[in-house]
Amino acid sequence: MKERLTDSLYGLGWSVVKRLPERTAVRLGERVADRTWKKRGKGVTQLERNLARVRPEAGEQELRELSRAGMRSYLRYWMESFRLPAWSQERIARSVFIHELHHLTDAHAEGRGAVLALPHMANWDLAGAWLATHKNIPFTTVAERLKPESLYDRFVAYREGLGMEVLPHEGGAAFGTLARRMRAGGVAALVADRDLSSSGIEVRFFGETARMPAGPALLALQTGAVLLPVNLWFDGTEVMKGRVHPPVEVPETGTRAEKAAAMTQSMADGFAVGIAEHPEDWHMLQRLWAADLGSRRTPGAGDSEAADSAAQAPAAKGTRGPGTQGPGSEGPGSEAQGTAAADRGARPSAAGERELP
């Protein structure tokens, strides 16, 4: 019953909100945000705990104001996302401006693959639609299977309608397909600021320990693609802004696991820059840091150990079985038996990461 209700609510959003006048939709989003914020539910209180790490000098009142702005940003994401299927390419084109996009376009022009790694900031769906339709740069992402299946189908149809290739998050197949896309000079977009799997890599994030997915770094390491952290934010105008950070450097020495850990830390540092500048646009209403997760996370699980599970499989060609790429699979390392662990670590752009309040 709950699953059917959830599916119906999302369906209502996509069918009704996109038909509302612009100003009406904006006011509706603000009202829902303010009402949710005033209820002080688990999501809002966790958002404030997260923001307290970002702004440790902030007092209680400042954090409250920041969380209110955060909920308005969060609902702007939902209102825009529900309306995106009805937006023209011209409207999408004028709704986004990305600084330092040349880090991506240069790699793309050279035929080199690129992994765009993003935190849950502003509206990544809009950025994706802009990239695919305005800049004519197609890309691939991954969606976790949701229940009911009809809800998953809605998200896939929604994102494919915006110009994205969407892969189901199933075993090692998604990672293998992404690797093939990278080797062909393609682009992948992975939301990568939160990981609850055993294969996540420990990072220092705003002074505390958290885990982030191994997938983006491993994908770049195995294919030679550039790893580009990206931040997005709203600035009070109708135009969402963003920045593509310079490519994460690949360490010259160390094992693949050690390199992946170092690159994931650099990715996290890039996220932290954007989140510190625009904390109200970071939509993290869930527990992220190890101190908050407590017993839900395995104590003492090291970052190199996690990366090892995805990186140390023997080289294989045409190998099939658990975690393989599937038909035609070939290539070294975790693109054979080890891809399942890497894929669990990727946790990329899961459709269910952002939930309606």
Contacts in CASP RR format, 6 or more apart in sequence:
PFRMAT RR
TARGET T0000
AUTHOR 0000-0000-0000
METHOD contacts of the structure
MODEL  1
MKERLTDSLYGLGWSVVKRLPERTAVRLGERVADRTWKKRGKGVTQLERN
LARVRPEAGEQELRELSRAGMRSYLRYWMESFRLPAWSQERIARSVFIHE
LHHLTDAHAEGRGAVLALPHMANWDLAGAWLATHKNIPFTTVAERLKPES
LYDRFVAYREGLGMEVLPHEGGAAFGTLARRMRAGGVAALVADRDLSSSG
IEVRFFGETARMPAGPALLALQTGAVLLPVNLWFDGTEVMKGRVHPPVEV
PETGTRAEKAAAMTQSMADGFAVGIAEHPEDWHMLQRLWAADLGSRRTPG
AGDSEAADSAAQAPAAKGTRGPGTQGPGSEGPGSEAQGTAAADRGARPSA
AGERELP
3 147 0 8 1.000
3 148 0 8 1.000
3 151 0 8 1.000
4 148 0 8 1.000
6 148 0 8 1.000
6 151 0 8 1.000
7 148 0 8 1.000
7 150 0 8 1.000
7 151 0 8 1.000
7 154 0 8 1.000
9 356 0 8 1.000
10 151 0 8 1.000
10 154 0 8 1.000
10 356 0 8 1.000
11 154 0 8 1.000
13 82 0 8 1.000
14 82 0 8 1.000
14 85 0 8 1.000
14 154 0 8 1.000
14 158 0 8 1.000
17 25 0 8 1.000
17 28 0 8 1.000
17 79 0 8 1.000
17 82 0 8 1.000
17 83 0 8 1.000
18 82 0 8 1.000
18 83 0 8 1.000
18 84 0 8 1.000
18 85 0 8 1.000
18 86 0 8 1.000
19 86 0 8 1.000
20 28 0 8 1.000
20 83 0 8 1.000
25 79 0 8 1.000
25 82 0 8 1.000
25 83 0 8 1.000
26 76 0 8 1.000
26 79 0 8 1.000
28 79 0 8 1.000
29 72 0 8 1.000
29 75 0 8 1.000
29 76 0 8 1.000
29 78 0 8 1.000
29 79 0 8 1.000
30 72 0 8 1.000
30 75 0 8 1.000
32 75 0 8 1.000
32 357 0 8 1.000
33 68 0 8 1.000
33 70 0 8 1.000
33 71 0 8 1.000
33 72 0 8 1.000
33 74 0 8 1.000
33 75 0 8 1.000
33 357 0 8 1.000
34 68 0 8 1.000
34 71 0 8 1.000
34 72 0 8 1.000
36 44 0 8 1.000
36 71 0 8 1.000
36 75 0 8 1.000
36 357 0 8 1.000
37 44 0 8 1.000
37 67 0 8 1.000
37 68 0 8 1.000
37 71 0 8 1.000
43 285 0 8 1.000
43 286 0 8 1.000
43 357 0 8 1.000
44 67 0 8 1.000
44 71 0 8 1.000
44 285 0 8 1.000
46 285 0 8 1.000
46 286 0 8 1.000
46 287 0 8 1.000
46 292 0 8 1.000
47 67 0 8 1.000
47 70 0 8 1.000
47 71 0 8 1.000
47 284 0 8 1.000
47 285 0 8 1.000
48 63 0 8 1.000
48 64 0 8 1.000
48 66 0 8 1.000
48 67 0 8 1.000
49 292 0 8 1.000
50 282 0 8 1.000
50 284 0 8 1.000
50 285 0 8 1.000
50 288 0 8 1.000
50 289 0 8 1.000
51 58 0 8 1.000
51 63 0 8 1.000
51 66 0 8 1.000
51 67 0 8 1.000
51 279 0 8 1.000
51 282 0 8 1.000
52 58 0 8 1.000
52 63 0 8 1.000
53 205 0 8 1.000
53 206 0 8 1.000
53 207 0 8 1.000
53 208 0 8 1.000
53 289 0 8 1.000
54 206 0 8 1.000
54 275 0 8 1.000
54 276 0 8 1.000
54 279 0 8 1.000
54 282 0 8 1.000
55 62 0 8 1.000
55 63 0 8 1.000
55 66 0 8 1.000
55 279 0 8 1.000
58 66 0 8 1.000
66 279 0 8 1.000
66 280 0 8 1.000
69 280 0 8 1.000
70 280 0 8 1.000
70 281 0 8 1.000
70 282 0 8 1.000
70 283 0 8 1.000
71 357 0 8 1.000
72 280 0 8 1.000
73 122 0 8 1.000
73 234 0 8 1.000
73 280 0 8 1.000
73 281 0 8 1.000
73 283 0 8 1.000
74 283 0 8 1.000
74 285 0 8 1.000
74 354 0 8 1.000
74 357 0 8 1.000
75 357 0 8 1.000
76 123 0 8 1.000
76 234 0 8 1.000
77 122 0 8 1.000
77 123 0 8 1.000
77 125 0 8 1.000
77 283 0 8 1.000
77 354 0 8 1.000
78 354 0 8 1.000
78 356 0 8 1.000
80 123 0 8 1.000
80 125 0 8 1.000
80 126 0 8 1.000
81 123 0 8 1.000
81 125 0 8 1.000
81 126 0 8 1.000
81 158 0 8 1.000
84 92 0 8 1.000
84 125 0 8 1.000
84 126 0 8 1.000
84 129 0 8 1.000
84 158 0 8 1.000
84 162 0 8 1.000
85 158 0 8 1.000
85 161 0 8 1.000
85 162 0 8 1.000
87 95 0 8 1.000
87 129 0 8 1.000
89 133 0 8 1.000
89 134 0 8 1.000
92 126 0 8 1.000
92 129 0 8 1.000
92 130 0 8 1.000
92 133 0 8 1.000
92 134 0 8 1.000
93 130 0 8 1.000
93 133 0 8 1.000
93 134 0 8 1.000
94 239 0 8 1.000
95 126 0 8 1.000
95 130 0 8 1.000
95 238 0 8 1.000
95 239 0 8 1.000
95 240 0 8 1.000
96 126 0 8 1.000
96 127 0 8 1.000
96 130 0 8 1.000
96 134 0 8 1.000
96 239 0 8 1.000
96 240 0 8 1.000
96 241 0 8 1.000
96 242 0 8 1.000
97 239 0 8 1.000
97 240 0 8 1.000
97 241 0 8 1.000
97 242 0 8 1.000
98 127 0 8 1.000
98 130 0 8 1.000
98 241 0 8 1.000
98 242 0 8 1.000
98 243 0 8 1.000
98 244 0 8 1.000
99 241 0 8 1.000
99 242 0 8 1.000
99 243 0 8 1.000
99 244 0 8 1.000
100 243 0 8 1.000
100 244 0 8 1.000
100 245 0 8 1.000
100 246 0 8 1.000
101 135 0 8 1.000
101 244 0 8 1.000
102 244 0 8 1.000
103 226 0 8 1.000
103 228 0 8 1.000
103 244 0 8 1.000
103 245 0 8 1.000
103 246 0 8 1.000
103 247 0 8 1.000
104 114 0 8 1.000
104 116 0 8 1.000
104 137 0 8 1.000
104 187 0 8 1.000
104 228 0 8 1.000
104 244 0 8 1.000
105 135 0 8 1.000
105 137 0 8 1.000
107 113 0 8 1.000
107 114 0 8 1.000
107 225 0 8 1.000
107 226 0 8 1.000
107 228 0 8 1.000
107 247 0 8 1.000
108 114 0 8 1.000
108 137 0 8 1.000
108 185 0 8 1.000
108 186 0 8 1.000
108 187 0 8 1.000
111 185 0 8 1.000
111 186 0 8 1.000
112 185 0 8 1.000
112 224 0 8 1.000
112 225 0 8 1.000
112 226 0 8 1.000
113 181 0 8 1.000
113 182 0 8 1.000
113 183 0 8 1.000
113 184 0 8 1.000
113 185 0 8 1.000
113 186 0 8 1.000
113 187 0 8 1.000
113 223 0 8 1.000
113 224 0 8 1.000
113 225 0 8 1.000
113 226 0 8 1.000
114 182 0 8 1.000
114 185 0 8 1.000
114 186 0 8 1.000
114 187 0 8 1.000
114 188 0 8 1.000
114 225 0 8 1.000
114 226 0 8 1.000
114 228 0 8 1.000
115 182 0 8 1.000
115 187 0 8 1.000
115 188 0 8 1.000
115 190 0 8 1.000
115 216 0 8 1.000
115 219 0 8 1.000
115 220 0 8 1.000
115 225 0 8 1.000
115 226 0 8 1.000
115 227 0 8 1.000
115 228 0 8 1.000
116 139 0 8 1.000
116 187 0 8 1.000
116 188 0 8 1.000
116 189 0 8 1.000
116 190 0 8 1.000
116 228 0 8 1.000
116 230 0 8 1.000
116 244 0 8 1.000
117 190 0 8 1.000
117 191 0 8 1.000
117 192 0 8 1.000
117 216 0 8 1.000
117 227 0 8 1.000
117 228 0 8 1.000
117 229 0 8 1.000
117 230 0 8 1.000
117 267 0 8 1.000
117 271 0 8 1.000
118 124 0 8 1.000
118 127 0 8 1.000
118 189 0 8 1.000
118 190 0 8 1.000
118 191 0 8 1.000
118 192 0 8 1.000
118 193 0 8 1.000
118 229 0 8 1.000
118 230 0 8 1.000
118 231 0 8 1.000
118 232 0 8 1.000
118 349 0 8 1.000
119 191 0 8 1.000
119 192 0 8 1.000
119 193 0 8 1.000
119 231 0 8 1.000
119 271 0 8 1.000
119 274 0 8 1.000
119 275 0 8 1.000
119 282 0 8 1.000
119 284 0 8 1.000
120 191 0 8 1.000
120 193 0 8 1.000
120 194 0 8 1.000
120 282 0 8 1.000
120 283 0 8 1.000
120 284 0 8 1.000
120 353 0 8 1.000
120 354 0 8 1.000
121 231 0 8 1.000
121 232 0 8 1.000
121 233 0 8 1.000
121 274 0 8 1.000
121 275 0 8 1.000
121 278 0 8 1.000
121 281 0 8 1.000
121 282 0 8 1.000
121 283 0 8 1.000
122 232 0 8 1.000
122 233 0 8 1.000
122 234 0 8 1.000
122 240 0 8 1.000
122 242 0 8 1.000
122 278 0 8 1.000
122 281 0 8 1.000
123 232 0 8 1.000
123 234 0 8 1.000
123 240 0 8 1.000
124 189 0 8 1.000
124 191 0 8 1.000
124 232 0 8 1.000
124 349 0 8 1.000
125 158 0 8 1.000
125 159 0 8 1.000
125 162 0 8 1.000
126 240 0 8 1.000
127 230 0 8 1.000
127 232 0 8 1.000
127 240 0 8 1.000
127 242 0 8 1.000
128 139 0 8 1.000
128 162 0 8 1.000
128 163 0 8 1.000
128 164 0 8 1.000
128 189 0 8 1.000
129 162 0 8 1.000
129 163 0 8 1.000
129 164 0 8 1.000
131 137 0 8 1.000
131 139 0 8 1.000
131 187 0 8 1.000
131 189 0 8 1.000
132 138 0 8 1.000
132 139 0 8 1.000
132 162 0 8 1.000
132 163 0 8 1.000
132 164 0 8 1.000
133 162 0 8 1.000
133 163 0 8 1.000
137 187 0 8 1.000
138 163 0 8 1.000
138 164 0 8 1.000
138 165 0 8 1.000
138 186 0 8 1.000
138 187 0 8 1.000
139 164 0 8 1.000
139 165 0 8 1.000
139 186 0 8 1.000
139 187 0 8 1.000
139 188 0 8 1.000
139 189 0 8 1.000
140 164 0 8 1.000
140 165 0 8 1.000
140 166 0 8 1.000
140 167 0 8 1.000
140 177 0 8 1.000
140 178 0 8 1.000
140 181 0 8 1.000
140 186 0 8 1.000
140 187 0 8 1.000
140 188 0 8 1.000
140 189 0 8 1.000
141 159 0 8 1.000
141 164 0 8 1.000
141 165 0 8 1.000
141 166 0 8 1.000
141 167 0 8 1.000
141 188 0 8 1.000
141 189 0 8 1.000
141 190 0 8 1.000
141 348 0 8 1.000
141 349 0 8 1.000
142 166 0 8 1.000
142 167 0 8 1.000
142 168 0 8 1.000
142 169 0 8 1.000
142 174 0 8 1.000
142 178 0 8 1.000
142 190 0 8 1.000
142 346 0 8 1.000
142 348 0 8 1.000
142 349 0 8 1.000
142 350 0 8 1.000
143 152 0 8 1.000
143 155 0 8 1.000
143 156 0 8 1.000
143 159 0 8 1.000
143 166 0 8 1.000
143 167 0 8 1.000
143 168 0 8 1.000
143 169 0 8 1.000
143 349 0 8 1.000
143 350 0 8 1.000
143 351 0 8 1.000
144 169 0 8 1.000
144 347 0 8 1.000
144 350 0 8 1.000
144 351 0 8 1.000
144 352 0 8 1.000
144 353 0 8 1.000
145 152 0 8 1.000
145 168 0 8 1.000
145 169 0 8 1.000
145 170 0 8 1.000
146 152 0 8 1.000
146 155 0 8 1.000
146 351 0 8 1.000
146 352 0 8 1.000
152 351 0 8 1.000
155 166 0 8 1.000
155 351 0 8 1.000
155 352 0 8 1.000
156 166 0 8 1.000
156 351 0 8 1.000
159 166 0 8 1.000
159 351 0 8 1.000
160 166 0 8 1.000
164 189 0 8 1.000
165 181 0 8 1.000
167 173 0 8 1.000
167 174 0 8 1.000
167 177 0 8 1.000
167 178 0 8 1.000
168 174 0 8 1.000
169 343 0 8 1.000
169 346 0 8 1.000
169 348 0 8 1.000
169 350 0 8 1.000
171 322 0 8 1.000
171 323 0 8 1.000
171 339 0 8 1.000
171 340 0 8 1.000
171 343 0 8 1.000
171 344 0 8 1.000
172 323 0 8 1.000
172 324 0 8 1.000
172 325 0 8 1.000
172 338 0 8 1.000
172 339 0 8 1.000
172 340 0 8 1.000
172 342 0 8 1.000
172 343 0 8 1.000
173 323 0 8 1.000
173 324 0 8 1.000
173 325 0 8 1.000
173 326 0 8 1.000
173 339 0 8 1.000
173 343 0 8 1.000
174 343 0 8 1.000
174 346 0 8 1.000
175 215 0 8 1.000
175 218 0 8 1.000
175 219 0 8 1.000
175 325 0 8 1.000
175 334 0 8 1.000
175 335 0 8 1.000
175 339 0 8 1.000
175 342 0 8 1.000
175 343 0 8 1.000
175 346 0 8 1.000
176 325 0 8 1.000
176 326 0 8 1.000
176 329 0 8 1.000
176 335 0 8 1.000
176 339 0 8 1.000
176 343 0 8 1.000
177 325 0 8 1.000
178 188 0 8 1.000
178 219 0 8 1.000
178 346 0 8 1.000
179 219 0 8 1.000
179 222 0 8 1.000
179 223 0 8 1.000
179 325 0 8 1.000
179 335 0 8 1.000
180 325 0 8 1.000
181 187 0 8 1.000
181 188 0 8 1.000
182 188 0 8 1.000
182 219 0 8 1.000
182 220 0 8 1.000
182 223 0 8 1.000
182 224 0 8 1.000
182 225 0 8 1.000
183 223 0 8 1.000
185 225 0 8 1.000
186 225 0 8 1.000
188 219 0 8 1.000
188 225 0 8 1.000
188 348 0 8 1.000
189 348 0 8 1.000
189 349 0 8 1.000
190 213 0 8 1.000
190 215 0 8 1.000
190 216 0 8 1.000
190 219 0 8 1.000
190 346 0 8 1.000
190 347 0 8 1.000
190 348 0 8 1.000
190 349 0 8 1.000
191 347 0 8 1.000
191 348 0 8 1.000
191 349 0 8 1.000
191 350 0 8 1.000
191 353 0 8 1.000
192 212 0 8 1.000
192 213 0 8 1.000
192 215 0 8 1.000
192 216 0 8 1.000
192 267 0 8 1.000
192 346 0 8 1.000
192 347 0 8 1.000
192 348 0 8 1.000
193 212 0 8 1.000
193 268 0 8 1.000
193 271 0 8 1.000
193 284 0 8 1.000
193 288 0 8 1.000
194 210 0 8 1.000
194 211 0 8 1.000
194 212 0 8 1.000
194 284 0 8 1.000
194 286 0 8 1.000
194 288 0 8 1.000
194 347 0 8 1.000
194 353 0 8 1.000
195 201 0 8 1.000
195 211 0 8 1.000
195 212 0 8 1.000
195 213 0 8 1.000
195 214 0 8 1.000
195 345 0 8 1.000
195 347 0 8 1.000
196 211 0 8 1.000
196 293 0 8 1.000
196 296 0 8 1.000
196 297 0 8 1.000
196 347 0 8 1.000
197 213 0 8 1.000
197 344 0 8 1.000
197 345 0 8 1.000
197 347 0 8 1.000
198 298 0 8 1.000
198 301 0 8 1.000
198 306 0 8 1.000
198 309 0 8 1.000
198 344 0 8 1.000
199 213 0 8 1.000
199 214 0 8 1.000
199 306 0 8 1.000
199 307 0 8 1.000
199 309 0 8 1.000
199 310 0 8 1.000
199 341 0 8 1.000
199 342 0 8 1.000
199 344 0 8 1.000
199 345 0 8 1.000
200 211 0 8 1.000
200 212 0 8 1.000
200 213 0 8 1.000
200 214 0 8 1.000
200 303 0 8 1.000
200 306 0 8 1.000
200 307 0 8 1.000
200 345 0 8 1.000
201 211 0 8 1.000
201 212 0 8 1.000
201 213 0 8 1.000
201 214 0 8 1.000
201 217 0 8 1.000
201 260 0 8 1.000
201 261 0 8 1.000
201 264 0 8 1.000
201 265 0 8 1.000
201 303 0 8 1.000
201 306 0 8 1.000
201 307 0 8 1.000
202 209 0 8 1.000
202 210 0 8 1.000
202 211 0 8 1.000
202 261 0 8 1.000
202 290 0 8 1.000
202 301 0 8 1.000
202 302 0 8 1.000
202 303 0 8 1.000
202 306 0 8 1.000
203 209 0 8 1.000
203 210 0 8 1.000
203 211 0 8 1.000
203 212 0 8 1.000
203 264 0 8 1.000
203 265 0 8 1.000
203 268 0 8 1.000
203 303 0 8 1.000
204 210 0 8 1.000
204 265 0 8 1.000
204 268 0 8 1.000
205 212 0 8 1.000
205 268 0 8 1.000
205 271 0 8 1.000
205 272 0 8 1.000
205 288 0 8 1.000
205 289 0 8 1.000
206 272 0 8 1.000
206 276 0 8 1.000
208 289 0 8 1.000
208 290 0 8 1.000
208 291 0 8 1.000
209 289 0 8 1.000
209 290 0 8 1.000
209 291 0 8 1.000
210 268 0 8 1.000
210 288 0 8 1.000
210 289 0 8 1.000
210 290 0 8 1.000
211 290 0 8 1.000
211 297 0 8 1.000
211 306 0 8 1.000
212 264 0 8 1.000
212 267 0 8 1.000
212 268 0 8 1.000
213 264 0 8 1.000
213 345 0 8 1.000
213 346 0 8 1.000
213 347 0 8 1.000
213 348 0 8 1.000
214 260 0 8 1.000
214 264 0 8 1.000
214 306 0 8 1.000
214 307 0 8 1.000
214 310 0 8 1.000
214 342 0 8 1.000
214 345 0 8 1.000
214 346 0 8 1.000
215 260 0 8 1.000
215 310 0 8 1.000
215 342 0 8 1.000
215 343 0 8 1.000
215 345 0 8 1.000
215 346 0 8 1.000
215 347 0 8 1.000
215 348 0 8 1.000
216 227 0 8 1.000
216 263 0 8 1.000
216 264 0 8 1.000
216 267 0 8 1.000
216 346 0 8 1.000
216 348 0 8 1.000
217 227 0 8 1.000
217 248 0 8 1.000
217 259 0 8 1.000
217 260 0 8 1.000
217 261 0 8 1.000
217 263 0 8 1.000
217 264 0 8 1.000
217 267 0 8 1.000
217 307 0 8 1.000
218 256 0 8 1.000
218 260 0 8 1.000
218 307 0 8 1.000
218 310 0 8 1.000
218 311 0 8 1.000
218 334 0 8 1.000
218 342 0 8 1.000
218 346 0 8 1.000
219 225 0 8 1.000
219 227 0 8 1.000
219 342 0 8 1.000
219 346 0 8 1.000
220 226 0 8 1.000
220 227 0 8 1.000
220 248 0 8 1.000
220 250 0 8 1.000
220 263 0 8 1.000
221 250 0 8 1.000
221 256 0 8 1.000
221 259 0 8 1.000
221 260 0 8 1.000
221 263 0 8 1.000
221 311 0 8 1.000
222 332 0 8 1.000
222 333 0 8 1.000
222 334 0 8 1.000
222 335 0 8 1.000
226 247 0 8 1.000
226 248 0 8 1.000
227 247 0 8 1.000
227 248 0 8 1.000
227 263 0 8 1.000
227 267 0 8 1.000
228 244 0 8 1.000
228 245 0 8 1.000
228 246 0 8 1.000
228 247 0 8 1.000
228 248 0 8 1.000
229 244 0 8 1.000
229 245 0 8 1.000
229 248 0 8 1.000
229 266 0 8 1.000
229 267 0 8 1.000
229 270 0 8 1.000
229 271 0 8 1.000
230 242 0 8 1.000
230 243 0 8 1.000
230 244 0 8 1.000
230 245 0 8 1.000
231 242 0 8 1.000
231 243 0 8 1.000
231 245 0 8 1.000
231 270 0 8 1.000
231 271 0 8 1.000
231 273 0 8 1.000
231 274 0 8 1.000
231 275 0 8 1.000
231 277 0 8 1.000
231 278 0 8 1.000
232 240 0 8 1.000
232 241 0 8 1.000
232 242 0 8 1.000
232 281 0 8 1.000
233 240 0 8 1.000
233 241 0 8 1.000
233 242 0 8 1.000
233 274 0 8 1.000
233 277 0 8 1.000
233 278 0 8 1.000
233 281 0 8 1.000
234 240 0 8 1.000
234 241 0 8 1.000
234 278 0 8 1.000
234 281 0 8 1.000
235 241 0 8 1.000
243 274 0 8 1.000
245 270 0 8 1.000
245 273 0 8 1.000
248 263 0 8 1.000
248 266 0 8 1.000
248 267 0 8 1.000
249 263 0 8 1.000
249 266 0 8 1.000
250 259 0 8 1.000
250 263 0 8 1.000
251 258 0 8 1.000
251 259 0 8 1.000
251 262 0 8 1.000
251 263 0 8 1.000
255 304 0 8 1.000
255 308 0 8 1.000
255 311 0 8 1.000
256 307 0 8 1.000
256 311 0 8 1.000
256 312 0 8 1.000
257 304 0 8 1.000
257 305 0 8 1.000
257 307 0 8 1.000
257 308 0 8 1.000
257 311 0 8 1.000
257 312 0 8 1.000
258 304 0 8 1.000
258 307 0 8 1.000
260 307 0 8 1.000
260 310 0 8 1.000
260 311 0 8 1.000
261 303 0 8 1.000
261 304 0 8 1.000
261 307 0 8 1.000
264 303 0 8 1.000
264 307 0 8 1.000
275 282 0 8 1.000
283 354 0 8 1.000
285 355 0 8 1.000
285 357 0 8 1.000
287 293 0 8 1.000
287 296 0 8 1.000
290 297 0 8 1.000
306 345 0 8 1.000
309 338 0 8 1.000
309 341 0 8 1.000
310 334 0 8 1.000
310 338 0 8 1.000
310 339 0 8 1.000
310 341 0 8 1.000
310 342 0 8 1.000
310 345 0 8 1.000
311 333 0 8 1.000
311 334 0 8 1.000
311 342 0 8 1.000
312 333 0 8 1.000
312 334 0 8 1.000
312 338 0 8 1.000
313 333 0 8 1.000
313 334 0 8 1.000
313 336 0 8 1.000
313 337 0 8 1.000
313 338 0 8 1.000
313 339 0 8 1.000
314 333 0 8 1.000
314 336 0 8 1.000
314 337 0 8 1.000
315 331 0 8 1.000
315 332 0 8 1.000
315 333 0 8 1.000
315 336 0 8 1.000
316 330 0 8 1.000
316 331 0 8 1.000
316 332 0 8 1.000
316 333 0 8 1.000
316 335 0 8 1.000
316 336 0 8 1.000
316 337 0 8 1.000
317 330 0 8 1.000
317 331 0 8 1.000
318 324 0 8 1.000
318 328 0 8 1.000
318 329 0 8 1.000
318 330 0 8 1.000
318 331 0 8 1.000
318 336 0 8 1.000
319 329 0 8 1.000
319 336 0 8 1.000
319 337 0 8 1.000
320 326 0 8 1.000
320 327 0 8 1.000
320 329 0 8 1.000
321 337 0 8 1.000
322 337 0 8 1.000
322 340 0 8 1.000
323 336 0 8 1.000
323 337 0 8 1.000
323 338 0 8 1.000
323 339 0 8 1.000
323 340 0 8 1.000
323 343 0 8 1.000
324 335 0 8 1.000
324 336 0 8 1.000
324 337 0 8 1.000
324 339 0 8 1.000
325 335 0 8 1.000
325 336 0 8 1.000
325 339 0 8 1.000
329 335 0 8 1.000
329 336 0 8 1.000
334 341 0 8 1.000
334 342 0 8 1.000
END
